[in-house]
Amino acid sequence: MPTSIRLSPEVEHRLDDLVAMTDRSKAEYLRDFVERGLEDLEDYYWAEEVLERIEAW
């Protein structure tokens, strides 16, 4: 599903530099960033929920 985001000029410039240094596209990097970010957030909220259960026990 296509999704669009606005990047600050600084972030877009950094992404452009990364693309220029490698053989990957912006889309590949953005997909990777979103997937990793989601995994990190899921882990965080899962751990927070487990901690709350432990503290309530």
TIVO-2410 file (N, C-alpha, C; in nm, 3 decimals):
# residues 57
REC num residu      c1      c2      c3 atome chaine
REC   1      M   0.084  -0.116   0.000     N      A
REC   1      M   0.000   0.000   0.000    CA      A
REC   1      M   0.090   0.124   0.000     C      A
REC   2      P   0.074   0.211  -0.096     N      A
REC   2      P   0.155   0.333  -0.099    CA      A
REC   2      P   0.120   0.424   0.018     C      A
REC   3      T   0.222   0.478   0.079     N      A
REC   3      T   0.208   0.572   0.189    CA      A
REC   3      T   0.308   0.683   0.168     C      A
REC   4      S   0.270   0.804   0.201     N      A
REC   4      S   0.365   0.914   0.184    CA      A
REC   4      S   0.394   0.977   0.320     C      A
REC   5      I   0.514   1.029   0.333     N      A
REC   5      I   0.555   1.100   0.455    CA      A
REC   5      I   0.631   1.224   0.414     C      A
REC   6      R   0.631   1.322   0.502     N      A
REC   6      R   0.711   1.442   0.481    CA      A
REC   6      R   0.836   1.430   0.568     C      A
REC   7      L   0.948   1.452   0.506     N      A
REC   7      L   1.074   1.451   0.578    CA      A
REC   7      L   1.125   1.594   0.588     C      A
REC   8      S   1.192   1.623   0.697     N      A
REC   8      S   1.255   1.754   0.706    CA      A
REC   8      S   1.366   1.760   0.601     C      A
REC   9      P   1.402   1.879   0.556     N      A
REC   9      P   1.510   1.889   0.458    CA      A
REC   9      P   1.639   1.822   0.505     C      A
REC  10      E   1.669   1.834   0.634     N      A
REC  10      E   1.790   1.772   0.687    CA      A
REC  10      E   1.785   1.620   0.675     C      A
REC  11      V   1.673   1.561   0.714     N      A
REC  11      V   1.660   1.415   0.707    CA      A
REC  11      V   1.663   1.369   0.562     C      A
REC  12      E   1.595   1.441   0.474     N      A
REC  12      E   1.597   1.404   0.333    CA      A
REC  12      E   1.738   1.412   0.275     C      A
REC  13      H   1.812   1.513   0.314     N      A
REC  13      H   1.951   1.526   0.268    CA      A
REC  13      H   2.036   1.409   0.318     C      A
REC  14      R   2.018   1.372   0.443     N      A
REC  14      R   2.093   1.259   0.498    CA      A
REC  14      R   2.057   1.130   0.426     C      A
REC  15      L   1.929   1.112   0.397     N      A
REC  15      L   1.884   0.994   0.324    CA      A
REC  15      L   1.942   0.993   0.184     C      A
REC  16      D   1.941   1.108   0.118     N      A
REC  16      D   2.000   1.119  -0.016    CA      A
REC  16      D   2.149   1.082  -0.013     C      A
REC  17      D   2.220   1.129   0.089     N      A
REC  17      D   2.363   1.095   0.102    CA      A
REC  17      D   2.382   0.945   0.119     C      A
REC  18      L   2.298   0.883   0.200     N      A
REC  18      L   2.307   0.740   0.223    CA      A
REC  18      L   2.281   0.662   0.094     C      A
REC  19      V   2.180   0.704   0.020     N      A
REC  19      V   2.149   0.640  -0.109    CA      A
REC  19      V   2.267   0.654  -0.204     C      A
REC  20      A   2.329   0.772  -0.207     N      A
REC  20      A   2.442   0.796  -0.297    CA      A
REC  20      A   2.562   0.708  -0.261     C      A
REC  21      M   2.577   0.675  -0.133     N      A
REC  21      M   2.692   0.595  -0.090    CA      A
REC  21      M   2.671   0.445  -0.109     C      A
REC  22      T   2.548   0.405  -0.132     N      A
REC  22      T   2.517   0.262  -0.137    CA      A
REC  22      T   2.444   0.227  -0.266     C      A
REC  23      D   2.408   0.103  -0.277     N      A
REC  23      D   2.336   0.054  -0.395    CA      A
REC  23      D   2.191   0.025  -0.360     C      A
REC  24      R   2.135   0.104  -0.269     N      A
REC  24      R   1.996   0.085  -0.227    CA      A
REC  24      R   1.915   0.210  -0.258     C      A
REC  25      S   1.786   0.192  -0.274     N      A
REC  25      S   1.697   0.305  -0.304    CA      A
REC  25      S   1.642   0.366  -0.175     C      A
REC  26      K   1.585   0.486  -0.189     N      A
REC  26      K   1.519   0.549  -0.075    CA      A
REC  26      K   1.408   0.459  -0.023     C      A
REC  27      A   1.331   0.401  -0.114     N      A
REC  27      A   1.220   0.315  -0.073    CA      A
REC  27      A   1.269   0.198   0.010     C      A
REC  28      E   1.381   0.138  -0.029     N      A
REC  28      E   1.435   0.025   0.048    CA      A
REC  28      E   1.472   0.070   0.189     C      A
REC  29      Y   1.540   0.184   0.199     N      A
REC  29      Y   1.579   0.234   0.331    CA      A
REC  29      Y   1.457   0.268   0.415     C      A
REC  30      L   1.359   0.336   0.357     N      A
REC  30      L   1.241   0.375   0.433    CA      A
REC  30      L   1.163   0.253   0.482     C      A
REC  31      R   1.149   0.151   0.397     N      A
REC  31      R   1.083   0.027   0.440    CA      A
REC  31      R   1.158  -0.035   0.558     C      A
REC  32      D   1.290  -0.040   0.545     N      A
REC  32      D   1.372  -0.098   0.651    CA      A
REC  32      D   1.358  -0.018   0.781     C      A
REC  33      F   1.362   0.115   0.770     N      A
REC  33      F   1.349   0.200   0.889    CA      A
REC  33      F   1.215   0.179   0.957     C      A
REC  34      V   1.108   0.172   0.880     N      A
REC  34      V   0.974   0.153   0.937    CA      A
REC  34      V   0.964   0.016   1.004     C      A
REC  35      E   1.012  -0.088   0.938     N      A
REC  35      E   1.006  -0.222   0.996    CA      A
REC  35      E   1.084  -0.230   1.126     C      A
REC  36      R   1.205  -0.175   1.126     N      A
REC  36      R   1.286  -0.179   1.248    CA      A
REC  36      R   1.224  -0.095   1.359     C      A
REC  37      G   1.173   0.021   1.321     N      A
REC  37      G   1.109   0.107   1.420    CA      A
REC  37      G   0.987   0.041   1.481     C      A
REC  38      L   0.906  -0.025   1.399     N      A
REC  38      L   0.789  -0.096   1.450    CA      A
REC  38      L   0.829  -0.207   1.545     C      A
REC  39      E   0.931  -0.282   1.507     N      A
REC  39      E   0.978  -0.390   1.594    CA      A
REC  39      E   1.024  -0.334   1.728     C      A
REC  40      D   1.097  -0.224   1.725     N      A
REC  40      D   1.144  -0.164   1.850    CA      A
REC  40      D   1.028  -0.117   1.936     C      A
REC  41      L   0.929  -0.052   1.875     N      A
REC  41      L   0.813  -0.005   1.951    CA      A
REC  41      L   0.731  -0.121   2.006     C      A
REC  42      E   0.713  -0.226   1.926     N      A
REC  42      E   0.639  -0.343   1.974    CA      A
REC  42      E   0.711  -0.406   2.093     C      A
REC  43      D   0.844  -0.419   2.084     N      A
REC  43      D   0.921  -0.474   2.195    CA      A
REC  43      D   0.908  -0.388   2.319     C      A
REC  44      Y   0.914  -0.257   2.301     N      A
REC  44      Y   0.903  -0.165   2.414    CA      A
REC  44      Y   0.769  -0.180   2.484     C      A
REC  45      Y   0.660  -0.176   2.407     N      A
REC  45      Y   0.527  -0.184   2.468    CA      A
REC  45      Y   0.499  -0.322   2.527     C      A
REC  46      W   0.552  -0.426   2.465     N      A
REC  46      W   0.538  -0.560   2.521    CA      A
REC  46      W   0.609  -0.567   2.655     C      A
REC  47      A   0.732  -0.516   2.662     N      A
REC  47      A   0.808  -0.518   2.786    CA      A
REC  47      A   0.740  -0.435   2.893     C      A
REC  48      E   0.685  -0.321   2.855     N      A
REC  48      E   0.615  -0.236   2.950    CA      A
REC  48      E   0.493  -0.309   3.008     C      A
REC  49      E   0.420  -0.379   2.923     N      A
REC  49      E   0.303  -0.455   2.968    CA      A
REC  49      E   0.344  -0.567   3.063     C      A
REC  50      V   0.451  -0.638   3.031     N      A
REC  50      V   0.499  -0.746   3.117    CA      A
REC  50      V   0.542  -0.689   3.252     C      A
REC  51      L   0.612  -0.577   3.251     N      A
REC  51      L   0.656  -0.515   3.377    CA      A
REC  51      L   0.536  -0.475   3.463     C      A
REC  52      E   0.433  -0.419   3.402     N      A
REC  52      E   0.313  -0.382   3.477    CA      A
REC  52      E   0.248  -0.505   3.540     C      A
REC  53      R   0.244  -0.616   3.468     N      A
REC  53      R   0.186  -0.738   3.522    CA      A
REC  53      R   0.268  -0.791   3.639     C      A
REC  54      I   0.400  -0.784   3.625     N      A
REC  54      I   0.487  -0.831   3.733    CA      A
REC  54      I   0.469  -0.744   3.857     C      A
REC  55      E   0.464  -0.613   3.837     N      A
REC  55      E   0.448  -0.522   3.951    CA      A
REC  55      E   0.313  -0.540   4.018     C      A
REC  56      A   0.210  -0.575   3.941     N      A
REC  56      A   0.076  -0.595   3.997    CA      A
REC  56      A   0.065  -0.729   4.070     C      A
REC  57      W   0.150  -0.820   4.041     N      A
REC  57      W   0.146  -0.954   4.099    CA      A
REC  57      W   0.195  -0.947   4.237     C      A
***
